[in-house]
């Protein structure tokens, strides 16, 4: 007897992706400095654990918020009973203002345009349900977050068509790539309903340029389709250039109250900026009243608890705290990213130049035995099982070029990160010695390399025409 539906048995969830498989291996053998020093270090989780002390300090200083009290009086009953699923007005106001603060107060956001959801996962799926029908398509620039295969298409049956970006220009979006993706959808008889981008990018760790944002706005205007800008890392920009929201672009173009004003939607979450993914707080922001109404109805399936809203409304309303938190958190991220880059560079590995997020896009093409995704998986398996690091291979992010990996740096202590860098250095030296001995051919190998020192050889293979972190 068949007990499960076709929906839950199909592989569209993406659970068999190497992105998720790496997590499974980590969970079997997690690293612990004392109890399991030879375990796998988790570098595949984009989680911000650098500023918990700031959150804990605020909680200690605000016992009423923690104890669900107002002016010393308990409001537990008020919060525990049935609530309007549109959310607490005080929290929506505080969230809108926090989003404005992160955007440099260059935009004005209306709390009535916010729809609360149980995290960004729910927000993205809700927008898919609202904007497209099964069999329709959304265009996504590659590489993209592996979880989108689950979030956007598993239950909605929406199709994803990649906008192919490559390393020749630092994986930037181009007009020709947009047009080619649109034509590919037409060749597959798919109706394109929109484009979805992450800004800052996951997995690249870069903010979209003003040129790219204008390109996207012009493209969706010409095609009469939607643009979803997933901006969950917007508060984690720690190097120039600064973050520019698509909403700022619209305002600068005086697009308010035009048709395109209603075609652009923002996804946001506190999971990354505040480092509280377990609280499950996400949001959709849209200027289209019909989208807001439809998404609000659908949000019934993934509400944010009133207790969570009450606590966070108090926290986000404390402007002194939010200003201090955002500033200090960015400094800590910058320091931690520099630690990762320095450690990788010492191992002969370089990264795409980045300015945001919780990860780096790491170039290991010089370590591949051939320019294939099979060779990428060989390296990935060695790094998982022999080196003991869980990183995400580029193929899991739908990267068109083998040899790239996403490596996270903010979900561990400095001591653990240093341990990971020591491991990767030993691994690279071992791989390069194997190449020098001739037992393994590398795609970048040439006769002159034999005359170079091992260190020079490693670095020499990592230079290309686009920018790397220095």
C-alpha positions in Angstrom: 0.0 0.0 0.0 1.3 3.4 -1.0 1.2 5.6 2.1 2.9 8.8 0.8 1.9 11.3 -1.9 3.8 11.9 -5.1 4.6 15.4 -3.9 6.6 14.3 -0.9 8.2 11.4 -2.8 9.5 13.4 -5.8 13.1 14.6 -5.8 12.3 18.2 -6.5 13.0 19.1 -2.9 16.7 18.9 -3.6 17.5 17.0 -0.5 19.9 14.8 -2.5 22.0 17.8 -3.4 25.6 17.8 -2.2 24.7 21.0 -0.3 22.3 19.0 2.0 24.5 15.8 1.9 27.4 17.8 3.4 25.1 18.8 6.3 24.2 15.1 6.8 27.9 14.1 7.0 28.6 16.9 9.5 25.7 15.8 11.7 27.1 12.3 11.8 30.5 13.5 13.0 30.4 17.1 14.3 33.6 18.8 15.3 34.2 19.7 18.9 37.4 21.1 20.2 37.4 18.9 23.3 35.0 16.0 22.6 35.7 15.4 18.9 38.7 17.3 17.7 38.9 15.2 14.5 35.3 15.8 13.5 33.9 17.7 10.6 33.9 21.5 10.9 30.6 23.1 9.7 31.5 25.7 7.0 28.3 25.1 4.9 26.0 27.0 7.3 25.4 30.7 6.6 24.7 31.6 10.2 25.7 34.7 12.1 27.0 33.8 15.5 29.3 36.8 16.0 27.1 39.2 18.0 25.1 37.1 20.4 26.7 38.9 23.3 25.1 42.2 22.1 21.7 40.5 22.0 22.1 38.9 25.4 23.2 42.2 26.9 20.1 43.9 25.6 17.9 41.1 27.0 19.5 41.4 30.4 18.8 45.1 30.4 15.2 44.7 29.3 13.5 42.2 31.6 10.0 43.4 30.8 10.3 42.4 27.2 11.8 39.0 28.1 9.1 38.4 30.8 6.3 39.6 28.5 5.5 42.5 30.7 4.4 46.1 30.0 5.1 48.7 32.6 5.8 45.9 35.0 2.4 44.2 34.4 2.2 40.8 32.7 0.6 40.8 29.2 1.2 37.0 28.7 -2.6 36.4 28.4 -2.9 39.1 25.8 -0.1 37.7 23.8 -1.0 34.0 24.3 -4.6 34.3 23.0 -5.6 34.4 19.4 -4.0 37.3 17.4 -4.8 39.0 14.1 -2.7 37.1 11.5 -1.7 40.4 10.0 0.7 40.9 12.9 1.2 43.2 15.8 1.2 46.9 14.5 4.0 47.8 16.9 6.3 45.1 15.5 5.5 45.9 11.9 6.3 49.5 12.5 9.6 48.6 14.2 10.5 46.2 11.5 9.8 48.7 8.7 12.0 51.3 10.5 14.8 48.8 11.0 14.7 48.0 7.3 14.9 51.7 6.5 17.9 52.1 8.9 19.8 49.3 7.2 19.2 51.0 3.8 20.8 54.2 5.1 17.4 55.8 5.6 17.3 56.5 1.8 13.9 54.8 1.4 10.6 55.1 3.2 8.8 51.9 3.9 5.1 51.6 4.9 4.3 49.0 7.6 1.0 48.2 5.9 3.0 47.0 2.9 4.6 44.3 5.0 3.5 40.7 5.2 5.0 38.7 8.1 6.1 35.1 7.4 7.9 32.3 9.2 11.3 33.2 7.7 12.5 34.1 4.2 11.8 30.5 3.1 8.1 31.0 3.6 8.3 34.5 2.1 9.8 33.3 -1.1 7.4 30.4 -1.5 4.4 32.6 -0.7 5.4 35.0 -3.5 5.7 32.1 -5.9 2.2 31.1 -5.1 1.0 34.7 -5.4 2.7 35.6 -8.7 2.9 32.4 -10.7 1.0 29.3 -11.7 2.4 25.7 -11.8 4.5 25.4 -15.0 5.4 29.1 -15.1 9.0 30.1 -14.7 11.2 32.5 -12.8 14.7 33.5 -14.0 17.6 33.3 -11.4 21.2 34.4 -11.9 23.7 31.7 -11.2 25.3 30.7 -8.9 22.3 30.8 -6.6 21.4 29.6 -3.1 20.8 25.8 -3.3 17.7 26.0 -1.1 15.9 27.9 -3.8 15.3 24.6 -5.6 13.2 23.6 -2.5 11.8 27.0 -1.6 10.7 28.2 -5.0 9.6 25.1 -6.9 9.0 22.0 -4.8 5.5 22.7 -3.6 4.6 25.4 -6.1 5.7 23.5 -9.2 7.3 26.7 -10.6 10.2 26.2 -13.0 13.6 27.8 -12.5 15.5 29.0 -15.6 19.1 30.0 -14.9 20.6 33.3 -15.9 24.1 32.1 -16.7 26.8 34.3 -15.1 30.5 33.4 -15.1 33.9 34.3 -13.7 35.0 36.3 -16.7 33.3 39.4 -15.2 33.1 38.3 -11.6 29.7 36.6 -12.0 27.9 39.9 -12.7 24.5 40.0 -14.4 24.5 41.1 -18.0 21.8 42.2 -20.4 22.8 39.4 -22.8 22.5 36.8 -20.1 19.0 38.0 -19.1 17.8 37.9 -22.7 19.3 34.4 -23.3 17.6 33.1 -20.2 14.3 34.6 -21.3 14.7 33.0 -24.8 15.6 29.6 -23.2 12.3 29.7 -21.2 10.5 30.5 -24.5 12.2 27.5 -26.2 10.9 25.3 -23.3 7.4 26.8 -23.8 7.5 28.3 -20.3 5.8 31.5 -19.4 8.2 33.8 -17.5 6.6 35.5 -14.6 9.6 37.2 -13.1 13.2 37.4 -12.0 14.5 36.6 -8.5 17.8 37.9 -7.3 19.6 37.9 -3.9 21.1 41.2 -3.0 23.7 40.9 -1.4 24.3 37.6 -3.3 24.2 34.2 -1.7 26.7 32.5 -2.5 28.9 35.3 -4.0 28.9 37.7 -1.0 28.7 40.7 -3.3 26.1 43.5 -3.6 24.4 44.2 -6.9 25.9 47.2 -8.7 23.7 50.2 -9.6 24.3 49.1 -13.2 22.9 45.7 -12.6 19.9 47.0 -10.6 19.0 49.4 -13.5 19.5 46.6 -15.9 17.0 44.4 -14.0 14.4 47.2 -13.6 14.6 48.0 -17.3 14.4 44.3 -18.2 11.3 43.5 -16.1 9.6 46.8 -17.3 10.2 45.8 -20.9 8.9 42.2 -20.4 6.0 43.1 -18.1 7.1 40.7 -15.4 8.0 40.8 -11.7 11.2 41.3 -9.8 11.8 39.7 -6.4 14.8 41.1 -4.5 15.8 38.8 -1.7 17.6 41.2 0.7 18.0 39.1 3.8 21.8 39.9 3.9 21.2 43.7 3.5 22.5 44.5 7.0 25.7 42.5 6.5 27.5 44.8 4.1 30.9 45.5 5.7 33.0 46.8 2.8 32.4 49.3 0.0 30.4 49.6 -2.2 27.4 50.2 0.1 24.2 48.3 -0.2 21.6 49.7 -2.6 18.1 48.4 -2.4 16.0 48.1 -5.5 13.5 50.2 -3.7 16.0 53.1 -3.7 16.5 52.7 -7.4 12.7 53.0 -8.0 12.5 56.1 -5.9 15.5 57.7 -7.7 13.8 57.0 -11.0 10.5 58.5 -9.7 8.7 55.3 -10.4 6.3 55.8 -7.5 2.7 55.1 -8.3 3.6 53.7 -11.8 2.9 50.1 -13.0 6.5 49.0 -12.4 6.2 50.2 -8.8 3.8 47.3 -8.2 6.0 44.8 -10.1 8.9 44.8 -7.6 8.8 42.9 -4.3 11.3 42.6 -1.4 11.9 39.6 0.8 13.5 40.2 4.2 14.3 38.3 7.3 15.9 38.9 10.7 17.7 35.5 10.5 20.9 36.8 9.1 21.1 40.5 10.2 20.2 39.7 13.9 21.5 36.1 13.8 18.2 34.7 15.0 17.1 32.1 12.4 15.4 30.0 15.2 12.9 32.8 15.8 11.6 32.3 12.2 10.9 36.0 11.4 10.6 36.9 7.7 8.6 39.4 5.7 7.4 40.3 2.2 7.4 44.0 1.2 5.3 45.0 -1.8 3.7 48.2 -3.1 1.0 46.2 -4.8 -2.1 46.0 -2.5 -3.4 42.9 -4.3 -0.1 41.1 -3.7 -0.1 42.2 0.0 -3.7 41.0 0.4 -3.0 37.6 -1.3 0.2 37.1 0.6 -1.4 38.0 3.9 -4.1 35.3 3.4 -1.4 32.8 2.6 0.7 33.8 5.6 -1.9 31.9 7.7 0.2 28.8 7.0 3.4 30.3 8.5 2.7 32.9 11.2 5.2 34.5 13.5 4.2 34.1 17.2 2.9 37.1 19.0 5.4 36.5 21.8 8.3 36.7 19.3 6.8 39.9 17.7 6.4 41.6 21.1 10.0 40.8 22.2 11.5 42.0 18.9 9.3 45.1 18.6 10.8 46.2 21.9 14.3 45.4 20.7 14.0 47.0 17.3 12.3 50.1 18.7 15.5 50.8 20.8 17.3 52.9 18.2 20.4 53.3 20.3 20.7 49.5 20.4 20.0 48.9 16.7 22.5 51.5 15.6 25.2 50.0 17.9 24.4 46.5 16.9 24.5 47.0 13.1 27.7 48.9 13.3 29.5 46.5 15.6 28.2 43.5 13.8 29.6 44.8 10.5 33.0 45.3 12.1 33.1 41.8 13.4 32.1 40.3 10.1 34.8 42.3 8.3 37.4 41.0 10.8 36.2 37.4 10.4 36.1 37.5 6.6 39.7 38.8 6.6 40.7 35.9 8.8 39.2 33.5 6.3 40.8 35.2 3.3 44.2 35.3 5.0 44.0 31.6 6.0 43.0 30.6 2.5 45.7 32.8 0.9 48.3 31.1 3.1 47.1 27.8 1.7 47.4 29.1 -1.9 43.7 29.7 -2.5 42.0 32.9 -3.5 38.4 34.1 -3.3 36.2 36.4 -5.4 36.4 39.9 -4.0 33.4 40.3 -1.7 31.9 42.9 0.6 28.9 41.3 2.3 27.3 38.2 3.8 28.5 35.3 5.8 30.6 33.4 3.2 33.2 33.7 0.5 33.1 32.3 -3.0 36.3 30.3 -3.1 38.3 29.4 -6.2 39.8 25.9 -6.1 39.9 25.3 -9.9 43.7 24.9 -9.7 43.2 21.8 -7.5 40.9 19.9 -10.0 42.3 16.9 -11.9 40.2 18.0 -14.9 37.9 20.8 -15.8 34.7 18.8 -14.9 32.1 18.6 -12.2 33.2 15.1 -11.6 36.6 16.4 -10.6 34.9 19.0 -8.4 33.0 16.3 -6.6 36.3 14.4 -6.1 37.8 17.4 -4.4 34.7 18.0 -2.3 34.6 14.4 -1.1 38.2 14.7 0.0 37.5 17.9 1.8 34.5 16.4 3.6 35.9 13.0 4.5 39.7 13.5 4.7 40.1 17.2 5.6 37.0 17.3 7.7 35.4 20.5 6.4 31.8 20.8 5.2 31.8 23.4 2.4 29.3 23.7 -0.5 30.5 22.9 -4.0 29.6 25.3 -6.8 27.6 22.6 -8.6 25.1 22.6 -5.7 24.7 26.4 -6.4 24.2 25.7 -10.1 27.5 27.4 -11.0 28.3 26.8 -14.7 32.1 26.4 -14.0 33.5 23.6 -11.9 35.9 24.3 -9.1 34.2 27.0 -7.1 33.0 26.5 -3.5 31.0 28.5 -0.9 32.8 28.7 2.5 31.1 30.2 5.5 33.0 32.0 8.3 30.6 33.4 10.9 29.1 30.3 12.5 32.1 29.3 14.5 34.7 30.6 16.9 38.0 32.1 15.8 39.8 29.0 17.2 37.7 26.7 15.1 38.3 28.8 12.0 42.0 28.7 12.6 41.8 24.9 12.9 39.9 24.8 9.6 42.6 26.9 7.9 45.3 24.7 9.2 43.6 21.6 7.8 43.0 23.2 4.4 46.7 24.3 4.1 47.9 20.7 4.8 45.4 19.4 2.2 46.5 21.8 -0.5 50.2 21.1 0.1 49.4 17.4 -0.2 47.5 17.8 -3.4 50.1 20.0 -5.0 52.9 17.6 -4.1 50.9 14.9 -5.8 50.7 17.1 -8.9 54.4 17.8 -8.8 55.2 14.1 -8.6 53.2 13.6 -11.8 50.6 11.3 -10.4 47.8 13.7 -11.0 47.3 16.0 -14.0 45.9 19.5 -13.3 44.1 21.5 -15.9 46.3 24.5 -15.2 49.6 22.5 -15.3 52.3 23.5 -17.7 56.0 22.7 -18.2 57.2 26.0 -16.7 55.3 25.2 -13.5 57.9 22.5 -12.7 60.6 25.2 -12.4 58.6 27.2 -9.9 58.5 26.7 -6.2 55.4 25.0 -4.8 54.1 28.2 -3.2 54.5 30.3 -6.4 52.9 27.5 -8.5 49.8 27.5 -6.2 49.4 31.3 -6.3 50.2 31.5 -10.1 47.2 29.2 -11.0 44.8 31.4 -9.1 45.2 34.7 -11.0 42.6 35.7 -13.6 41.2 38.9 -15.1 38.6 39.6 -12.4 39.1 40.8 -8.9 40.1 38.6 -6.0 40.2 39.4 -2.3 43.6 40.7 -1.3 
